[in-house]
Amino acid sequence: MKLFLDTADLADIRWASRAGLIDGVTTNPSLLSQSAGDVEPRDVLKEICSLVDGPVSAEVVAVDGDGMYHEGRELAKIAENIVVKIPMIEDGLPVIRRLAGEGIRVNVTLCFSANQALLAAKAGASFISPRQVRDQIDAFIAAYNQDAHPFAWTKQVVFAKHPRSKYADLRN
């Protein structure tokens, strides 16, 4: 099992890394901007990479294919342990294949179903970041059983739709 800390907070990353509790870090632009303050987010990513031996996922902000590709290549240059985080959207799939073909590791985010994860893996993703919509989880608990244990109901919402992807509702 691998555990990844989802933060850009350097103090938290430093502590968890020294304690040997994490195998890597995953970030996103919001987490980086909160942590960076007046510092360039790229510099925060460099610092995170120096604190962690394992993969550090850094997410693109572009949503068009060319933008994601060029941004991903720039992010990959920050450090050897950078993994480029690409959203599971229609334009993202060819970018995943292209970056992976160049030897750049990719983490696919905004992955809402098992079928999306399979598409991402087929495109060459090294990692998948599954995502569940909090509103749907809350609605399920309210409708079916407010006292349900979290692990009892998570399987029920794994096929949440995401409006940015035409692949969001692919099912068997």
FENSULLIN-V460059 format. One record per residue. N is the residue number from 1. SS is DSSP state (A for helix, B for strand, O for the rest). PSI is psi in whole degrees, -180 to 180 (* if undefined). OMEGA is omega in radians with two decimals (* if undefined). Layout:
n=[N/N]
ss=[SS/SS]
psi=[PSI/PSI]
omega=[OMEGA/OMEGA]
//
This chain:
n=[1/2/3/4/5/6/7/8/9/10/11/12/13/14/15/16/17/18/19/20/21/22/23/24/25/26/27/28/29/30/31/32/33/34/35/36/37/38/39/40/41/42/43/44/45/46/47/48/49/50/51/52/53/54/55/56/57/58/59/60/61/62/63/64/65/66/67/68/69/70/71/72/73/74/75/76/77/78/79/80/81/82/83/84/85/86/87/88/89/90/91/92/93/94/95/96/97/98/99/100/101/102/103/104/105/106/107/108/109/110/111/112/113/114/115/116/117/118/119/120/121/122/123/124/125/126/127/128/129/130/131/132/133/134/135/136/137/138/139/140/141/142/143/144/145/146/147/148/149/150/151/152/153/154/155/156/157/158/159/160/161/162/163/164/165/166/167/168/169/170/171/172]
ss=[O/O/O/B/B/B/O/O/O/A/A/A/A/A/A/A/A/A/O/O/O/O/O/B/B/B/O/O/A/A/A/A/A/A/A/A/O/O/O/O/A/A/A/A/A/A/A/A/A/A/A/O/O/O/O/B/B/B/B/O/O/O/O/O/A/A/A/A/A/A/A/A/A/A/A/A/O/O/O/O/O/B/B/B/B/B/B/O/O/A/A/A/A/A/A/A/A/A/A/A/A/O/O/O/O/B/B/B/B/B/B/O/O/A/A/A/A/A/A/A/A/A/A/O/O/O/B/B/B/B/O/O/O/A/A/A/A/A/A/A/A/A/A/A/O/O/O/O/O/A/A/A/A/A/A/A/A/O/O/O/O/O/O/O/O/O/O/O/O/O/O/O]
psi=[141/135/129/131/127/85/167/11/112/-37/-43/-43/-44/-47/-51/-36/-46/-34/-9/26/-9/152/-12/-177/144/135/175/169/-35/-46/-41/-43/-36/-40/-33/-40/-119/-5/147/133/-34/-38/-35/-43/-42/-43/-44/-45/-32/-22/-21/131/-30/-168/144/112/129/125/140/157/-19/153/4/154/-51/-42/-45/-42/-51/-40/-41/-41/-38/-42/-40/-22/-13/-45/160/-30/10/136/128/127/118/135/149/79/166/-47/-15/-33/-48/-31/-40/-49/-44/-48/-44/-38/-25/5/11/124/142/138/123/123/171/40/113/-6/164/-37/-36/-41/-40/-41/-44/-44/-43/-35/-16/10/139/-31/153/132/95/149/136/142/120/-40/-40/-37/-47/-42/-40/-46/-45/-40/-34/-44/101/-20/7/142/139/-39/-17/-25/-7/-34/-24/-20/14/-19/35/141/144/126/-17/-3/129/-12/4/-28/23/124/164/*]
omega=[3.09/3.11/3.13/3.11/-3.10/-3.09/2.95/-3.14/-3.03/3.13/3.12/-3.14/3.13/-3.13/-3.08/3.13/3.11/3.14/3.14/-3.04/-3.10/3.09/-3.14/-3.11/2.98/-3.11/2.97/-3.09/3.12/3.12/3.14/-3.12/3.09/-3.08/-2.99/-3.05/-3.14/-3.11/3.08/3.11/3.11/3.12/3.07/3.10/3.09/3.14/3.11/-3.14/3.13/-3.12/-3.00/3.09/-3.05/-3.10/3.05/-3.12/3.11/-2.98/3.02/3.06/3.11/3.08/3.04/-3.04/-3.13/3.14/3.12/-3.11/-3.10/3.10/3.11/3.12/3.11/3.10/-3.11/-3.14/-3.06/-3.12/3.14/-3.06/3.06/3.00/-3.09/-3.12/-3.10/3.12/3.10/3.05/-3.03/-3.14/-3.12/-3.07/3.10/3.12/3.10/-3.14/-3.10/3.14/3.13/3.10/3.11/3.12/3.11/3.13/-3.06/3.01/-3.14/-3.13/-3.08/3.12/-2.97/-3.12/3.09/3.14/3.05/3.11/3.10/3.08/3.14/3.11/3.12/3.12/3.08/-3.13/3.05/-3.11/3.05/3.04/-3.14/-3.07/3.05/-3.09/-3.06/-3.14/-3.13/3.10/3.13/3.14/3.14/-3.13/-3.13/-3.06/-2.99/-3.06/-3.08/-3.11/-3.08/3.04/-3.07/-3.09/3.13/-3.06/-3.09/3.14/-3.10/-3.06/-3.05/-3.13/3.12/3.14/3.00/-3.00/-3.09/-3.05/3.08/3.12/-3.02/-3.02/3.09/3.13/3.10/*]
//
